[in-house]
Amino acid sequence: MDPPAAMSEPLVSRTPADPPRPTTDELEALPLAPPAATGLREVFRRRYLLGMLVRNTIQSRYQGTVLGWLWSYLQPAIRFCMFYFLFEVMIGRGAGTIENFAIHLFAGMVIVHFFTETFNGGTQSLVQNRSLITKLPVPREMFPVARMLVAAWHTVPMLVILLIPCIALGWRPDAVGMAAALLGFSLAAALGLALGLLLSVGNVFMRDVGKIAQTLTMFVTFSVPMMYPYTLVKDRFGETGAGFYLYNPMAEAVLLMQRGFWVGTNEDPAATIAVHLPDHLFTRGLIMTAISLVLLVLAQRVFSKLESKVPERL
């Protein structure tokens, strides 16, 4: 006996009211919901994603090169050799005023490089990662933080190149000097990340912000005692002018870095500190670091208020 016609059809539940399924293109066009949790704490809680983003950023920089990451050592080494030949051989001791001027200059360059890479990279990070931001539900603060870690990774070879001539000149690590260098890096990291967070979201709404950041970083090189000693500022502008000069947090960071490395290469470190470094260096450094941390908290709050509009702007 043949089964009824209705029984010969596959048993599929049909609901006429069900809407048609969206296509792949329609799904990709839909905006993603913001992540359930945001903020710097959430960024470091997702350390795996952060590490993967840092690795991909580093690999993309050296993609297609033969030497790869070795360029991160070769470039600062060549730069230091050029400075040494110019200031120690051709001119001689920074025009006769500064002992080991090449190390004085390069020590400042290390911290300035770290800051500018963090600042500029953070400012451009959201725009450069638009495809990930619009598809992945991750804390968007992760991208400026990743650029800070990439900047730190590229700073390590510069530190290695700096240490080699320092050790050759008799430098030995001391607790005060290492604390000074660590404080300088903390100051540069907090300030660079705060500005990177603040300007990264601003760059999404107005691309001129990125150009402004690049212009500002050009002034950093000339507004810190790197290519000239701090004593030159004090001699030209007096104690009052030098006091205003030290309101620049990156000038303070450079001096702390020089205290950690350059001072120990001189014949008389105590005399170098008395002549070429300002009074209350650590106190100023701690105050500047505290201010930078407050700025970082404020930048995080501004970022949190605006980050929900980032995907549609991108």
C-alpha positions as semicolon CSV with decimal commas, in nm:
position;residue;x (nm);y (nm);z (nm)
1;M;0,000;0,000;0,000
2;D;0,149;0,330;-0,112
3;P;0,207;0,588;0,166
4;P;0,017;0,911;0,148
5;A;0,172;1,186;-0,059
6;A;0,228;1,397;0,251
7;M;0,433;1,115;0,412
8;S;0,660;1,080;0,106
9;E;0,799;1,434;0,152
10;P;1,091;1,496;0,393
11;L;0,984;1,580;0,742
12;V;1,100;1,944;0,754
13;S;0,943;2,190;0,985
14;R;0,829;2,486;0,783
15;T;0,741;2,812;0,943
16;P;0,610;3,057;0,688
17;A;0,681;3,343;0,926
18;D;1,060;3,276;0,944
19;P;1,257;3,555;0,772
20;P;1,506;3,465;0,495
21;R;1,865;3,412;0,605
22;P;2,099;3,706;0,536
23;T;2,376;3,663;0,283
24;T;2,747;3,675;0,371
25;D;2,779;4,027;0,233
26;E;2,486;4,141;0,442
27;L;2,640;3,988;0,756
28;E;2,974;4,161;0,694
29;A;2,792;4,489;0,642
30;L;2,628;4,466;0,983
31;P;2,812;4,663;1,255
32;L;2,952;4,460;1,541
33;A;2,836;4,520;1,891
34;P;3,095;4,685;2,114
35;P;3,295;4,452;2,338
36;A;3,142;4,357;2,669
37;A;3,433;4,509;2,860
38;T;3,667;4,792;2,767
39;G;3,960;4,966;2,926
40;L;4,330;4,906;2,978
41;R;4,264;4,637;3,239
42;E;4,064;4,439;2,986
43;V;4,344;4,480;2,730
44;F;4,599;4,314;2,955
45;R;4,347;4,049;3,057
46;R;4,342;3,942;2,692
47;R;4,719;3,902;2,678
48;Y;4,705;3,636;2,408
49;L;4,534;3,867;2,158
50;L;4,763;4,152;2,257
51;G;5,073;3,938;2,203
52;M;4,946;3,817;1,867
53;L;4,881;4,173;1,753
54;V;5,230;4,281;1,862
55;R;5,393;3,989;1,678
56;N;5,199;4,057;1,359
57;T;5,292;4,426;1,369
58;I;5,661;4,346;1,414
59;Q;5,660;4,083;1,140
60;S;5,486;4,312;0,894
61;R;5,758;4,575;0,940
62;Y;6,031;4,337;0,823
63;Q;5,826;4,142;0,572
64;G;6,011;4,089;0,245
65;T;6,355;4,178;0,385
66;V;6,652;3,940;0,381
67;L;6,799;4,034;0,719
68;G;6,462;4,067;0,893
69;W;6,480;4,171;1,259
70;L;6,858;4,217;1,234
71;W;6,782;4,556;1,082
72;S;6,664;4,666;1,426
73;Y;7,026;4,623;1,542
74;L;7,207;4,738;1,229
75;Q;7,030;5,071;1,194
76;P;7,096;5,200;1,551
77;A;7,453;5,064;1,536
78;I;7,526;5,257;1,217
79;R;7,360;5,566;1,363
80;F;7,575;5,551;1,676
81;C;7,893;5,505;1,471
82;M;7,804;5,815;1,270
83;F;7,749;6,016;1,588
84;Y;8,072;5,890;1,739
85;F;8,276;5,980;1,430
86;L;8,117;6,324;1,405
87;F;8,124;6,433;1,768
88;E;8,419;6,240;1,909
89;V;8,656;6,233;1,611
90;M;8,571;6,531;1,390
91;I;8,450;6,783;1,649
92;G;8,586;6,627;1,965
93;R;8,391;6,601;2,292
94;G;8,089;6,794;2,171
95;A;8,284;7,102;2,065
96;G;8,510;7,074;2,371
97;T;8,237;7,098;2,638
98;I;8,084;6,753;2,695
99;E;8,272;6,433;2,772
100;N;8,158;6,133;2,567
101;F;7,910;6,349;2,381
102;A;7,813;6,066;2,142
103;I;7,680;5,864;2,438
104;H;7,511;6,179;2,577
105;L;7,333;6,216;2,244
106;F;7,250;5,849;2,187
107;A;7,117;5,797;2,541
108;G;6,869;6,076;2,480
109;M;6,786;5,938;2,137
110;V;6,688;5,601;2,286
111;I;6,420;5,749;2,510
112;V;6,302;5,997;2,246
113;H;6,269;5,715;1,992
114;F;6,061;5,511;2,236
115;F;5,830;5,806;2,307
116;T;5,781;5,915;1,946
117;E;5,717;5,557;1,829
118;T;5,458;5,514;2,105
119;F;5,298;5,853;2,038
120;N;5,290;5,841;1,657
121;G;5,214;5,470;1,637
122;G;4,932;5,502;1,888
123;T;4,784;5,797;1,702
124;Q;4,770;5,601;1,376
125;S;4,680;5,264;1,530
126;L;4,300;5,278;1,496
127;V;4,305;5,399;1,136
128;Q;4,568;5,147;1,032
129;N;4,372;4,857;1,189
130;R;4,028;4,951;1,061
131;S;3,961;4,604;0,919
132;L;4,022;4,439;1,256
133;I;3,828;4,699;1,452
134;T;3,516;4,661;1,239
135;K;3,519;4,279;1,258
136;L;3,665;4,178;1,594
137;P;3,491;4,252;1,926
138;V;3,809;4,342;2,118
139;P;3,890;4,640;2,343
140;R;3,996;4,909;2,101
141;E;4,251;5,039;2,349
142;M;4,446;4,727;2,254
143;F;4,578;4,889;1,937
144;P;4,755;5,191;2,097
145;V;4,887;4,961;2,372
146;A;5,022;4,720;2,110
147;R;5,206;5,004;1,939
148;M;5,366;5,099;2,270
149;L;5,489;4,741;2,314
150;V;5,618;4,737;1,956
151;A;5,807;5,060;2,030
152;A;5,955;4,895;2,340
153;W;6,061;4,593;2,135
154;H;6,243;4,817;1,887
155;T;6,405;5,011;2,171
156;V;6,579;4,703;2,311
157;P;6,835;4,686;2,026
158;M;6,914;5,053;2,077
159;L;6,979;4,983;2,446
160;V;7,213;4,699;2,351
161;I;7,405;4,928;2,113
162;L;7,421;5,192;2,388
163;L;7,553;4,946;2,648
164;I;7,848;4,826;2,438
165;P;8,042;5,158;2,429
166;C;7,931;5,243;2,784
167;I;8,088;4,923;2,919
168;A;8,398;4,981;2,706
169;L;8,439;5,323;2,871
170;G;8,418;5,180;3,222
171;W;8,047;5,219;3,293
172;R;7,907;4,988;3,557
173;P;7,539;4,969;3,656
174;D;7,451;5,135;3,986
175;A;7,120;5,127;4,171
176;V;7,059;5,502;4,147
177;G;7,138;5,514;3,777
178;M;6,918;5,216;3,694
179;A;6,634;5,366;3,897
180;A;6,675;5,690;3,701
181;A;6,664;5,512;3,364
182;L;6,360;5,306;3,471
183;L;6,181;5,620;3,588
184;G;6,259;5,789;3,258
185;F;6,113;5,499;3,061
186;S;5,804;5,491;3,287
187;L;5,752;5,862;3,229
188;A;5,788;5,828;2,851
189;A;5,559;5,523;2,840
190;A;5,278;5,682;3,044
191;L;5,294;6,009;2,853
192;G;5,325;5,846;2,510
193;L;5,036;5,605;2,573
194;A;4,814;5,882;2,712
195;L;4,871;6,101;2,407
196;G;4,840;5,801;2,176
197;L;4,502;5,705;2,323
198;L;4,372;6,060;2,310
199;L;4,486;6,138;1,957
200;S;4,410;5,795;1,810
201;V;4,037;5,844;1,858
202;G;4,069;6,206;1,744
203;N;4,246;6,088;1,428
204;V;3,944;5,871;1,343
205;F;3,716;6,175;1,338
206;M;3,966;6,411;1,176
207;R;4,271;6,283;0,987
208;D;4,456;6,611;1,043
209;V;4,520;6,496;1,399
210;G;4,773;6,242;1,269
211;K;4,960;6,514;1,081
212;I;4,958;6,733;1,392
213;A;5,109;6,446;1,593
214;Q;5,388;6,400;1,339
215;T;5,462;6,771;1,350
216;L;5,473;6,774;1,730
217;T;5,723;6,490;1,741
218;M;5,965;6,696;1,533
219;F;5,976;6,950;1,815
220;V;6,052;6,680;2,073
221;T;6,398;6,621;1,926
222;F;6,495;6,986;1,965
223;S;6,316;7,056;2,293
224;V;6,518;6,810;2,503
225;P;6,886;6,821;2,615
226;M;7,001;6,563;2,364
227;M;7,190;6,743;2,086
228;Y;7,295;7,007;2,337
229;P;7,361;6,985;2,713
230;Y;7,126;7,109;2,981
231;T;7,398;7,349;3,096
232;L;7,363;7,536;2,766
233;V;6,999;7,611;2,848
234;K;7,090;7,729;3,197
235;D;7,373;7,948;3,067
236;R;7,160;8,108;2,796
237;F;6,833;8,156;2,985
238;G;6,935;8,152;3,351
239;E;6,783;7,957;3,637
240;T;6,433;8,091;3,570
241;G;6,438;7,998;3,203
242;A;6,586;7,657;3,281
243;G;6,307;7,601;3,534
244;F;6,044;7,658;3,265
245;Y;6,243;7,437;3,029
246;L;6,222;7,149;3,276
247;Y;5,843;7,164;3,269
248;N;5,880;6,961;2,950
249;P;5,835;6,600;3,071
250;M;6,044;6,457;2,789
251;A;6,335;6,682;2,886
252;E;6,311;6,527;3,230
253;A;6,297;6,175;3,081
254;V;6,610;6,241;2,873
255;L;6,801;6,370;3,175
256;L;6,701;6,063;3,374
257;M;6,823;5,840;3,092
258;Q;7,153;6,026;3,077
259;R;7,187;5,987;3,453
260;G;7,151;5,614;3,410
261;F;7,405;5,563;3,131
262;W;7,605;5,867;3,020
263;V;7,710;5,989;3,366
264;G;7,881;5,660;3,448
265;T;8,109;5,683;3,143
266;N;8,272;6,008;3,257
267;E;8,597;6,029;3,451
268;D;8,427;6,202;3,747
269;P;8,056;6,107;3,764
270;A;7,994;6,315;4,078
271;A;8,128;6,631;3,908
272;T;7,921;6,554;3,597
273;I;7,605;6,529;3,807
274;A;7,682;6,854;3,986
275;V;7,753;7,048;3,666
276;H;7,537;6,896;3,393
277;L;7,224;6,774;3,571
278;P;6,961;6,986;3,749
279;D;6,886;6,967;4,117
280;H;6,600;6,745;4,242
281;L;6,609;6,533;3,927
282;F;6,427;6,237;4,085
283;T;6,165;6,456;4,253
284;R;6,080;6,621;3,924
285;G;6,075;6,285;3,752
286;L;5,832;6,139;4,003
287;I;5,603;6,441;3,976
288;M;5,609;6,428;3,595
289;T;5,534;6,055;3,601
290;A;5,240;6,108;3,838
291;I;5,101;6,382;3,613
292;S;5,141;6,155;3,309
293;L;4,951;5,876;3,486
294;V;4,666;6,117;3,567
295;L;4,665;6,223;3,202
296;L;4,651;5,854;3,105
297;V;4,340;5,802;3,320
298;L;4,173;6,108;3,165
299;A;4,268;5,996;2,814
300;Q;4,118;5,654;2,886
301;R;3,788;5,812;2,990
302;V;3,773;6,028;2,677
303;F;3,856;5,723;2,466
304;S;3,580;5,518;2,633
305;K;3,320;5,785;2,557
306;L;3,410;5,806;2,188
307;E;3,520;5,453;2,099
308;S;3,165;5,328;2,029
309;K;3,151;5,564;1,730
310;V;3,487;5,451;1,592
311;P;3,367;5,159;1,368
312;E;3,109;5,367;1,181
313;R;3,361;5,649;1,132
314;L;3,619;5,406;0,995
